[in-house]
């Protein structure tokens, strides 16, 4: 068994590596063609474009590894079937369960490699690639909105801790590649959603420990004379419409400061995550950002689905390799290696499309995030089990 296991491992690994290199080269070529129109603009030269594309390779590897796994496994199993090696193995008392166990052990290696690229390498190379690109162009990171980047923060009584006393809307017109914020506006509201402060700053730099250092600050404080009475109370029924829905401000104070230290739950990591593609974020980053959104009562479904997909998608390698096992039972009269490879390509592409489709449907239909992430793998697992049962009966 050890000899067979090693034989399977060597042949499948070589085939998967070949397919993986071919897919990555194709994707890198397509990415480079998209960057060529920007070459020569500002300081963005060909070497920057090549470096940017190279830094995107780990993320691309994470996405195409399941497809490479099924194509490499199908090619190997089809070769075994064509040369009758698999028939000899079965005649030597190798059962379907034993073959599946060997593929599982090989798939475990691919799953670990995929997790390393998805959780360790890609979350570091993707932001670095974007910084290289922006720095070379002399550009800044900005939101898709003309007003800049917006996020919501929670105001605590004692800096970043203590009981919650209100909320804060965080706006930055520009975010530089080094993480510095430019043209910052902060709108603070109390628990009754009445504005109590407006802070503007020319720039903001994160100094660590939840502290932002604002530069060239103008702070306007709105002091409320009294709190609004509870709805339905006698005082509430007797007050005017203006006092119920107006600001109800007794005093406005404005001061200018050279610097101001601001305690906030918002960190450069959260800001970078908020403008990143969830597919290129680690599960830990997704969990932190999802928790931040939930605490501020914002929509979290998209990031919950991305979090579970980050955990489930590498495990789909097991499913796709199991789906490739029936090809070893098909003799050459059932189709040549090229036909089986074509079928494998169709299966791999179908998995990627269905996986993406379920993600969008899950968001629109508010399906449970875990079910949305695991449903495509369960569907293909059913196909794999059905295929194995069919080839064993025939």
Secondary structure as UniProt FT lines:
FT   HELIX           2..36
FT   TURN            37..40
FT   TURN            42..43
FT   HELIX           46..55
FT   HELIX           57..82
FT   TURN            83..84
FT   HELIX           85..91
FT   TURN            92..93
FT   HELIX           96..116
FT   HELIX           117..121
FT   HELIX           122..137
FT   TURN            146..147
FT   STRAND          149..159
FT   STRAND          161..175
FT   TURN            177..178
FT   STRAND          181..190
FT   TURN            191..192
FT   STRAND          195..208
FT   TURN            209..210
FT   STRAND          211..224
FT   TURN            231..232
FT   HELIX           234..238
FT   HELIX           241..245
FT   STRAND          249..263
FT   HELIX           268..274
FT   HELIX           278..280
FT   HELIX           283..295
FT   TURN            296..297
FT   HELIX           301..312
FT   HELIX           313..315
FT   HELIX           316..325
FT   HELIX           326..329
FT   HELIX           332..334
FT   HELIX           337..365
FT   HELIX           369..393
//
